[in-house]
């Protein structure tokens, strides 16, 4: 792949979209391009994760661990797999398999962390974007919690009404 194509592709990734041109060029130049054949395993569940993978071409299927290999989704060009691995030491939560010929841009955590250390403006923007994302997630979860609490109150009232009506249906439901 060409450097310009890699840069354009990396710019599609929300986590990387704020990188200025010079830093994006450095990131694209320093990352590793890796090709996989159809059906080739990129990584397995439980494996130490030391890099994020941006899909350049083809697709990657994520499969749950276990006998049945539950399909967790298939991702195409511009998708970042392993975002958490760019930020902290972690393990792969799923198995990844190439669907057709697939190319990825592999960004090692060490490279990503070095970029953040050498360019604190990028780190600040990344932190602000992640914080906004977490605030939005927390807000959405709070709304879900409110709805669940309301359902629980209604369920308790229903059970109490049934108990008063003669104990019918008060078997812990």
N, C-alpha and C positions, 0 to 999 in steps of 0.2 A: 504494500500500500504506500501511497505517497504521503509525505508529511502534511500537505494541505488537506488531503482527504481525511487523514486521521484527526487533524485539528477540527475540521467541520463536524465530524462524527462525535468527537468528545464534547463539542459545544452543545450538542443536543441533550447531553446528560445534565439534569437539573443541578446536581451536586457540583459539576464542573463549569457550568455555564457562566459563572461570574469571573472566571480567570481572564485577565487581560491577555492580549495577543502574544506578548513576549513570553509570559509564563505558560500559556497554552502551547506555544511552540516548543518550549523546553520540556513540558510534560509529554507531549506527543513524541518528541525525539527520544526521550529517555525510556518510554514505555516499550514493551515487547509485543511484537505481532506474532500470534501463534495460530496455526491452522490445524483443524481437526477433520477427520473423515466421518461420514455418516455412521452413527452408532457409537462413536468413540466417547469414552467417559472423560469429562473434563476434571471432575473431582467427585469424591464420595462423601456421604454423610459422616460426620464425626472427624473428618480430616482437618488438620490445622489449616486455617485460612490466613494467608499472608499477602493476598492481593485481591483487587477488584477486577472484574472482567467486563469490558464494554464490547458488546457484540457488534462486529463490523459488517459481517455478511452471514447469511444462513440463519439458523435458529438453534436455541438451546432449550431443551425440556428439563424442567426440574421435577424430580421424583422423590416422594417421601420414602423414608427408610422403612424397610419391612418386606415381607414376602410378596405383597401385592403391588408394591411400587406405585402407590397412588400418585396420579398426575397432579402436580401443583401448579402447572402452567407452562406455556411455551413462550419464549421471548425472542424477539427479532432485533434487527439492527437499531442501534442507539440505546439499547437497554443496558443498564449497569447491574451486574450480578455480583453480590458481595460488597455492597456499600459499607456495611459495618466493618468488614475486614480492612478497609482503607483507614479506619479511624482507631480501632482497638484490636488487640489480639483476641481471636475468637476461633470457633470451630464451624465447619460447614454444616448447616442444618439439614441439607438435602443432597441428593445425588444429581449431578448435571450431565446430560448426554447431548451430543451434537445431533441435530436433525438435519440431515443432508450435509454437504460440505460447508464448514463453518469457520470463519476467521474471527478472532477476538483480539482486542488490545488489552494486554495484561499490565495493570498498574500495581506495582508492589507497594505495600504499606510504607516501607522505608523511603521510597521515592516520594510518595504523597506527603509523608510527615516532614521530609526535608523541604519540600515546596512550602509547606505551611510555616516552617521555622524561618526560612530565608525570605519569605514574602508575607510579613505579618498582616498586610492589608487583605490578602486572600483569606488568611485565617479568621480575621475579624468578620469579613463578609460571610464566610462559611458558618461561623458561629451564629451570626445574626439570622441567617436563613434557617439553620437547624432549630434555633430557639423559636422562631416564628412557627415553624412546622410543629414543634412539640406543643406550643401554646394552642394551636388549632386542634391538634389531636386531643389535648386535655379538655378543651371546650366541648368537642364532639362527645367525648366519653362522659363528661358531666351531664350533657343532655340525655344520653342513653341511661345513665344512672338515675336521673330524675324520672324517666319513663318507667324504669324497672321498679323503683320505689312506689310509684303510683299503682302499678300492676299488683305489687305485693300488698299494698293497703286494700285494694279492691278484693283481692283474693281472701285476705283475712276477714274483711267485712262479710263476704259471701259465706265463708265457713262459720262465722259467728251467727249469721242469720239462719243457717241450716241447723246449727246446734240448738238454737232457741226453738226451732220448729219441731223439735222432737229427736234430735240426735242423728237424723238421717244424713248419711254421707260424711260423718265426721271420723273417718278412718285415717286421718293424717294426710289427706289429699290437699 
